[in-house]
């Protein structure tokens, strides 16, 4: 179950996600076709544990009003005005409960 229709108006931003497909022997990634999602972008520092097991600081969180399975190697493009516009994904949390299923992407 996703967010109720009345709450979806809170998601006023749009982001695109290009799913990670593969990597060449030279470690050059390739991506699939971009998919656009409605989102709510929040700024603010947040501590998390990265892929390497080290603590990292996320300065931007993106909430998407549905639960998604996103590979952290995928590429996210934020709206104009964000620098960098394609930051690395530091964490992905699919969350659920009380009809408010959503995904938080930490950048």
MMTF fields as JSON, N, C-alpha, C and O atoms, coordinates in Angstrom:
{
  "mmtfVersion": "1.0.0",
  "mmtfProducer": "UNKNOWN",
  "numBonds": 427,
  "numAtoms": 428,
  "numGroups": 107,
  "numChains": 1,
  "numModels": 1,
  "chainsPerModel": [1],
  "groupsPerChain": [107],
  "chainIdList": ["A"],
  "bondAtomList": [4, 2, 8, 6, 12, 10, 16, 14, 20, 18, 24, 22, 28, 26, 32, 30, 36, 34, 40, 38, 44, 42, 48, 46, 52, 50, 56, 54, 60, 58, 64, 62, 68, 66, 72, 70, 76, 74, 80, 78, 84, 82, 88, 86, 92, 90, 96, 94, 100, 98, 104, 102, 108, 106, 112, 110, 116, 114, 120, 118, 124, 122, 128, 126, 132, 130, 136, 134, 140, 138, 144, 142, 148, 146, 152, 150, 156, 154, 160, 158, 164, 162, 168, 166, 172, 170, 176, 174, 180, 178, 184, 182, 188, 186, 192, 190, 196, 194, 200, 198, 204, 202, 208, 206, 212, 210, 216, 214, 220, 218, 224, 222, 228, 226, 232, 230, 236, 234, 240, 238, 244, 242, 248, 246, 252, 250, 256, 254, 260, 258, 264, 262, 268, 266, 272, 270, 276, 274, 280, 278, 284, 282, 288, 286, 292, 290, 296, 294, 300, 298, 304, 302, 308, 306, 312, 310, 316, 314, 320, 318, 324, 322, 328, 326, 332, 330, 336, 334, 340, 338, 344, 342, 348, 346, 352, 350, 356, 354, 360, 358, 364, 362, 368, 366, 372, 370, 376, 374, 380, 378, 384, 382, 388, 386, 392, 390, 396, 394, 400, 398, 404, 402, 408, 406, 412, 410, 416, 414, 420, 418, 424, 422],
  "bondOrderList": [1, 1, 1, 1, 1, 1, 1, 1, 1, 1, 1, 1, 1, 1, 1, 1, 1, 1, 1, 1, 1, 1, 1, 1, 1, 1, 1, 1, 1, 1, 1, 1, 1, 1, 1, 1, 1, 1, 1, 1, 1, 1, 1, 1, 1, 1, 1, 1, 1, 1, 1, 1, 1, 1, 1, 1, 1, 1, 1, 1, 1, 1, 1, 1, 1, 1, 1, 1, 1, 1, 1, 1, 1, 1, 1, 1, 1, 1, 1, 1, 1, 1, 1, 1, 1, 1, 1, 1, 1, 1, 1, 1, 1, 1, 1, 1, 1, 1, 1, 1, 1, 1, 1, 1, 1, 1],
  "groupList": [{"groupName": "UNK", "atomNameList": ["N", "CA", "C", "O"], "elementList": ["N", "C", "C", "O"], "formalChargeList": [0, 0, 0, 0], "bondAtomList": [1, 0, 2, 1, 3, 2], "bondOrderList": [1, 1, 2], "singleLetterCode": "X", "chemCompType": "L-PEPTIDE LINKING"}],
  "groupTypeList": [0, 0, 0, 0, 0, 0, 0, 0, 0, 0, 0, 0, 0, 0, 0, 0, 0, 0, 0, 0, 0, 0, 0, 0, 0, 0, 0, 0, 0, 0, 0, 0, 0, 0, 0, 0, 0, 0, 0, 0, 0, 0, 0, 0, 0, 0, 0, 0, 0, 0, 0, 0, 0, 0, 0, 0, 0, 0, 0, 0, 0, 0, 0, 0, 0, 0, 0, 0, 0, 0, 0, 0, 0, 0, 0, 0, 0, 0, 0, 0, 0, 0, 0, 0, 0, 0, 0, 0, 0, 0, 0, 0, 0, 0, 0, 0, 0, 0, 0, 0, 0, 0, 0, 0, 0, 0, 0],
  "groupIdList": [1, 2, 3, 4, 5, 6, 7, 8, 9, 10, 11, 12, 13, 14, 15, 16, 17, 18, 19, 20, 21, 22, 23, 24, 25, 26, 27, 28, 29, 30, 31, 32, 33, 34, 35, 36, 37, 38, 39, 40, 41, 42, 43, 44, 45, 46, 47, 48, 49, 50, 51, 52, 53, 54, 55, 56, 57, 58, 59, 60, 61, 62, 63, 64, 65, 66, 67, 68, 69, 70, 71, 72, 73, 74, 75, 76, 77, 78, 79, 80, 81, 82, 83, 84, 85, 86, 87, 88, 89, 90, 91, 92, 93, 94, 95, 96, 97, 98, 99, 100, 101, 102, 103, 104, 105, 106, 107],
  "secStructList": [7, 5, 7, 7, 6, 6, 6, 4, 4, 4, 7, 7, 3, 3, 3, 3, 3, 3, 3, 3, 3, 3, 3, 7, 6, 6, 7, 7, 3, 3, 3, 3, 3, 3, 3, 3, 3, 3, 3, 3, 3, 3, 3, 3, 3, 3, 3, 3, 3, 7, 6, 6, 1, 7, 3, 3, 3, 3, 3, 3, 3, 3, 3, 3, 1, 1, 7, 7, 7, 7, 7, 6, 6, 1, 3, 3, 3, 7, 7, 6, 6, 7, 1, 1, 1, 1, 7, 7, 7, 7, 3, 3, 3, 3, 3, 7, 7, 6, 6, 7, 5, 3, 3, 3, 3, 3, 7],
  "xCoordList": [0.841, 0.0, 0.891, 1.888, 0.544, 1.343, 0.664, -0.376, 1.251, 0.68, -0.731, -1.03, -1.595, -2.951, -2.887, -1.967, -3.861, -3.876, -3.76, -3.118, -4.365, -4.314, -2.899, -2.548, -2.088, -0.725, 0.249, 1.325, -0.11, 0.797, 1.07, 2.069, 0.204, 0.453, 1.669, 2.191, 2.127, 3.319, 4.593, 5.625, 4.53, 5.692, 5.739, 5.288, 6.295, 6.239, 7.453, 7.451, 8.491, 9.686, 9.637, 8.807, 10.526, 10.689, 12.167, 13.002, 12.476, 13.842, 13.795, 12.74, 14.934, 14.992, 16.064, 17.089, 15.807, 16.732, 17.039, 16.138, 18.331, 18.787, 19.346, 20.368, 18.698, 19.161, 20.527, 20.816, 21.351, 22.657, 22.437, 21.623, 23.17, 23.037, 24.28, 24.187, 25.44, 26.678, 27.87, 27.743, 29.033, 30.281, 31.322, 31.426, 32.097, 33.131, 34.351, 34.417, 35.307, 36.532, 37.326, 38.14, 37.09, 37.74, 36.929, 37.224, 35.915, 35.053, 34.213, 33.934, 33.816, 32.927, 31.502, 31.196, 30.623, 29.259, 28.393, 28.63, 27.389, 26.374, 25.019, 24.827, 24.093, 22.798, 21.67, 21.84, 20.513, 19.313, 18.603, 19.115, 17.427, 16.636, 16.185, 15.854, 16.178, 15.786, 14.287, 13.487, 13.922, 12.519, 12.321, 13.111, 11.266, 10.993, 9.985, 8.992, 10.267, 9.397, 9.056, 9.872, 7.834, 7.488, 8.263, 8.43, 8.735, 9.565, 9.466, 9.007, 9.91, 10.075, 11.55, 12.072, 12.218, 13.654, 13.856, 13.374, 14.577, 14.845, 16.343, 17.141, 16.719, 18.123, 18.327, 17.433, 19.502, 19.829, 20.78, 20.663, 21.716, 22.733, 22.143, 21.32, 22.584, 22.133, 23.28, 23.896, 23.579, 24.66, 24.143, 23.051, 24.93, 24.609, 25.877, 26.982, 25.705, 26.82, 26.797, 25.802, 27.905, 27.99, 28.252, 28.323, 28.394, 28.631, 29.913, 30.002, 30.909, 32.194, 32.193, 33.181, 31.094, 31.018, 31.466, 31.463, 31.85, 32.273, 31.102, 30.151, 31.186, 30.156, 30.295, 31.396, 29.182, 29.16, 28.054, 27.127, 28.162, 27.152, 26.365, 26.936, 25.063, 24.162, 23.632, 23.182, 23.677, 23.177, 21.816, 21.164, 21.383, 20.098, 19.394, 20.006, 18.107, 17.275, 16.145, 15.554, 15.858, 14.777, 13.741, 14.059, 12.496, 11.397, 10.561, 10.145, 10.314, 9.49, 8.271, 8.439, 7.046, 5.839, 5.465, 4.285, 6.439, 6.202, 7.462, 8.555, 7.308, 8.482, 9.139, 8.496, 10.444, 11.209, 12.438, 12.939, 12.909, 14.181, 15.178, 15.094, 16.127, 17.08, 18.49, 18.862, 19.266, 20.68, 21.425, 21.214, 22.286, 23.011, 23.981, 24.476, 24.255, 25.126, 24.355, 24.946, 23.037, 22.219, 22.551, 23.219, 22.081, 22.369, 21.078, 20.077, 21.123, 19.987, 20.286, 21.39, 19.297, 19.433, 18.414, 17.209, 18.921, 18.079, 17.647, 18.23, 16.615, 16.178, 17.264, 18.246, 17.074, 17.997, 18.124, 17.163, 19.316, 19.553, 20.325, 20.861, 20.393, 21.166, 22.561, 22.74, 23.549, 24.943, 25.539, 25.561, 26.023, 25.984, 24.578, 23.781, 24.295, 22.968, 22.832, 21.714, 23.968, 23.95, 24.871, 25.938, 24.46, 25.287, 25.239, 24.291, 26.248, 26.21, 25.134, 24.832, 24.576, 23.587, 24.349, 25.174, 24.067, 24.731, 23.913, 24.471, 22.594, 21.744, 20.346, 19.866, 19.694, 18.322, 17.545, 17.956, 16.413, 15.577, 14.133, 13.426, 13.679, 12.248, 11.529, 11.867, 10.548, 9.864, 8.377, 7.805, 7.758, 6.326, 5.665, 6.322, 4.359, 3.588, 2.427, 2.575, 1.287, 0.084, -0.324, -0.839, -0.096, -0.494, 0.403, 0.044, 1.572, 2.49, 3.777, 4.869, 3.653, 4.831, 5.595, 5.001, 6.909, 7.737, 9.182, 9.538, 10.01, 11.43, 12.212, 11.912, 13.225, 14.124, 15.468, 16.068, 15.928, 17.24, 18.111, 17.776, 19.219, 20.142, 21.267, 21.882, 21.524, 22.54, 23.581, 24.529],
  "yCoordList": [-1.172, 0.0, 1.24, 1.283, 2.243, 3.469, 4.585, 4.372, 5.757, 6.901, 7.178, 6.974, 7.641, 8.012, 9.183, 9.998, 9.267, 10.305, 11.711, 12.567, 11.969, 13.3, 13.677, 14.857, 12.704, 12.988, 13.096, 13.677, 12.552, 12.568, 13.973, 14.19, 14.937, 16.311, 16.912, 17.935, 16.294, 16.764, 16.469, 17.097, 15.535, 15.143, 16.012, 15.61, 17.212, 18.214, 18.231, 18.946, 17.464, 17.41, 16.183, 15.294, 16.145, 14.962, 14.641, 15.53, 13.348, 12.889, 11.787, 11.211, 11.504, 10.354, 9.401, 9.821, 8.126, 7.083, 6.205, 5.683, 6.053, 5.156, 3.919, 4.011, 2.758, 1.562, 1.08, 1.096, 0.657, 0.085, -1.217, -2.047, -1.395, -2.6, -3.465, -4.651, -2.886, -3.674, -2.742, -1.518, -3.374, -2.628, -3.321, -4.548, -2.538, -3.119, -3.481, -3.146, -4.157, -4.523, -3.286, -3.345, -2.165, -0.899, -0.149, 1.006, -0.806, -0.274, 0.918, 1.824, 0.91, 1.947, 1.394, 0.395, 2.038, 1.522, 1.837, 2.814, 0.995, 1.301, 1.249, 0.509, 2.046, 2.222, 1.961, 2.077, 1.606, 1.404, 2.729, 3.797, 2.638, 3.834, 4.512, 3.847, 5.827, 6.617, 6.504, 6.497, 6.415, 6.402, 7.608, 7.832, 8.384, 9.583, 9.261, 8.571, 9.783, 9.567, 10.896, 11.817, 10.989, 12.12, 11.91, 10.777, 13.002, 12.864, 14.104, 15.163, 13.937, 15.04, 15.051, 14.071, 16.155, 16.258, 17.071, 18.198, 16.482, 17.14, 17.357, 16.467, 18.539, 18.808, 18.674, 18.979, 18.219, 18.066, 16.907, 15.875, 17.08, 16.056, 14.858, 15.005, 13.675, 12.418, 11.418, 11.282, 10.726, 9.736, 8.377, 7.965, 7.683, 6.303, 5.5, 6.045, 4.202, 3.313, 3.024, 2.526, 3.34, 3.161, 1.716, 0.829, 1.492, 0.148, -0.479, -1.7, 0.355, -0.162, -0.403, -0.895, -0.062, -0.255, 0.95, 0.915, 2.013, 3.242, 4.189, 4.17, 5.018, 6.02, 7.133, 7.622, 7.525, 8.618, 9.59, 9.233, 10.81, 11.831, 12.096, 12.421, 11.954, 12.259, 13.672, 13.999, 14.511, 15.88, 16.072, 17.094, 15.095, 15.175, 13.832, 12.787, 13.857, 12.653, 12.862, 13.939, 11.817, 11.855, 10.826, 9.648, 11.272, 10.358, 10.139, 11.097, 8.879, 8.499, 7.772, 6.858, 8.143, 7.603, 6.176, 5.87, 5.328, 3.906, 3.145, 3.712, 1.869, 1.067, 0.573, -0.04, 0.85, 0.46, -0.324, -0.164, -1.16, -1.843, -1.161, -1.298, -0.424, 0.36, -0.076, -0.096, -0.421, -0.753, 0.546, 1.552, 0.536, 1.736, 2.216, 3.341, 1.373, 1.781, 2.497, 2.942, 2.61, 3.312, 4.797, 5.287, 5.505, 6.936, 7.73, 7.491, 8.681, 9.548, 10.941, 11.459, 11.539, 12.911, 13.77, 13.53, 14.783, 15.704, 16.865, 17.073, 17.631, 18.778, 19.848, 19.827, 20.777, 21.898, 22.636, 22.735, 23.149, 23.884, 23.088, 23.665, 21.775, 20.941, 20.74, 20.47, 20.877, 20.655, 19.681, 19.978, 18.533, 18.017, 17.547, 17.213, 17.528, 17.112, 15.59, 15.075, 14.852, 13.389, 12.889, 12.339, 13.079, 12.632, 11.114, 10.483, 10.518, 9.074, 8.707, 9.482, 7.531, 7.026, 6.438, 5.54, 6.95, 6.457, 5.386, 4.546, 5.412, 4.426, 4.424, 5.441, 3.258, 3.09, 2.344, 1.271, 2.923, 2.292, 2.191, 3.198, 1.003, 0.84, 0.716, -0.157, 1.575, 1.618, 1.351, 1.672, 0.76, 0.478, 0.67, 0.719, 0.777, 0.866, 1.828, 2.93, 1.425, 2.244, 2.874, 3.992, 2.162, 2.671, 3.771, 4.456, 3.955, 5.01, 4.419, 4.878, 3.411, 2.777, 3.802, 4.53, 3.859, 4.786, 4.333, 3.382, 5.007, 4.697, 5.971, 7.038, 5.843, 6.961, 6.656, 5.609, 7.58, 7.477, 8.557, 9.74, 8.159, 9.108, 9.394, 8.479, 10.682, 11.12, 11.958, 12.427],
  "zCoordList": [0.0, 0.0, 0.0, 0.721, -0.795, -0.881, -0.093, 0.532, -0.127, 0.569, 0.07, -1.107, 0.964, 0.588, -0.391, -0.329, -1.291, -2.308, -1.741, -2.352, -0.589, 0.011, 0.421, 0.403, 0.788, 1.215, 0.05, 0.196, -1.091, -2.232, -2.745, -3.431, -2.429, -2.86, -2.154, -2.597, -1.066, -0.362, -1.15, -0.915, -2.067, -2.863, -4.118, -5.191, -3.957, -5.023, -5.937, -6.939, -5.619, -6.45, -7.36, -7.174, -8.335, -9.185, -9.303, -9.467, -9.217, -9.427, -10.478, -10.74, -11.07, -11.974, -11.461, -10.924, -11.637, -11.208, -12.414, -13.07, -12.689, -13.742, -13.051, -12.371, -13.209, -12.504, -12.99, -14.186, -12.05, -12.375, -13.13, -12.724, -14.239, -15.047, -14.945, -14.63, -15.208, -15.19, -15.063, -15.032, -14.99, -14.88, -15.744, -15.731, -16.501, -17.354, -16.523, -15.341, -17.122, -16.407, -16.0, -15.078, -16.685, -16.331, -15.265, -14.957, -14.708, -13.644, -14.094, -13.308, -15.361, -15.889, -15.818, -16.468, -15.032, -14.892, -16.108, -16.818, -16.337, -17.338, -16.638, -15.673, -17.142, -16.496, -17.477, -18.69, -16.927, -17.73, -17.963, -17.627, -18.539, -18.845, -17.552, -16.571, -17.568, -16.399, -16.156, -17.091, -14.868, -14.448, -13.535, -12.618, -13.785, -12.997, -11.896, -12.122, -10.688, -9.527, -8.88, -8.864, -8.343, -7.488, -6.187, -5.736, -5.588, -4.404, -3.53, -3.958, -2.297, -1.36, -0.992, -0.46, -1.276, -1.017, 0.251, 0.365, 1.208, 2.486, 2.637, 2.341, 3.098, 3.395, 4.896, 5.685, 5.279, 6.689, 6.882, 6.221, 7.786, 8.023, 8.76, 9.664, 8.354, 8.948, 8.867, 7.81, 9.943, 9.954, 9.524, 9.917, 8.715, 8.336, 8.156, 8.148, 8.011, 7.728, 6.228, 5.702, 5.539, 4.097, 3.701, 4.552, 2.397, 1.86, 2.392, 2.521, 2.703, 3.184, 4.688, 5.234, 5.367, 6.809, 7.605, 8.835, 6.925, 7.597, 7.762, 6.98, 8.792, 9.012, 7.977, 7.727, 7.382, 6.415, 6.807, 7.534, 6.322, 6.593, 5.312, 4.271, 5.41, 4.303, 4.517, 5.615, 3.49, 3.602, 2.95, 3.162, 2.158, 1.469, 1.571, 1.352, 1.905, 1.893, 0.895, 0.818, 0.137, -0.841, -0.418, -0.251, -0.245, 0.077, -1.169, -1.821, -1.5, -2.645, -2.083, -1.277, -2.477, -1.855, -2.275, -2.44, -2.444, -2.692, -2.305, -2.281, -2.002, -1.653, -2.921, -3.772, -3.04, -4.215, -3.79, -2.677, -4.677, -4.481, -5.406, -6.627, -4.82, -5.594, -5.239, -4.066, -6.238, -6.046, -5.737, -6.414, -4.73, -4.346, -5.421, -5.352, -6.412, -7.517, -8.619, -9.603, -8.458, -9.449, -9.437, -8.527, -10.45, -10.57, -10.377, -11.052, -9.44, -9.14, -9.694, -9.528, -10.35, -10.829, -10.096, -10.167, -9.386, -8.633, -9.531, -10.595, -9.104, -9.907, -10.014, -9.272, -10.943, -11.093, -9.766, -9.002, -9.503, -8.261, -7.23, -6.284, -7.392, -6.473, -7.031, -8.219, -6.156, -6.559, -5.566, -4.372, -6.004, -7.372, -7.729, -6.853, -8.995, -9.441, -9.471, -9.445, -9.528, -9.504, -8.383, -8.657, -7.123, -6.007, -5.864, -6.332, -5.224, -4.993, -3.966, -3.059, -4.127, -3.163, -1.983, -2.153, -0.783, 0.424, 1.138, 1.845, 0.957, 1.612, 1.022, 0.521, 1.089, 0.608, 1.684, 2.127, 2.105, 3.127, 2.634, 2.617, 2.232, 1.949, 3.299, 4.097, 3.558, 4.855, 4.665, 3.623, 5.685, 5.588, 6.938, 7.978, 6.892, 8.109, 7.999, 7.472, 8.487, 8.569, 7.238, 7.207, 6.155, 4.848, 4.324, 3.367, 4.937, 4.525, 3.962, 4.296, 3.117, 2.529, 1.699, 0.903, 1.884, 1.136, 1.145, 1.841, 0.378, 0.299, 0.599, 0.065, 1.467, 1.757, 1.104, 1.347, 0.277, -0.338, 0.277, 0.215, 0.867, 1.482, 0.499, -0.049, 0.286, -0.666, 0.042, -0.589]
}
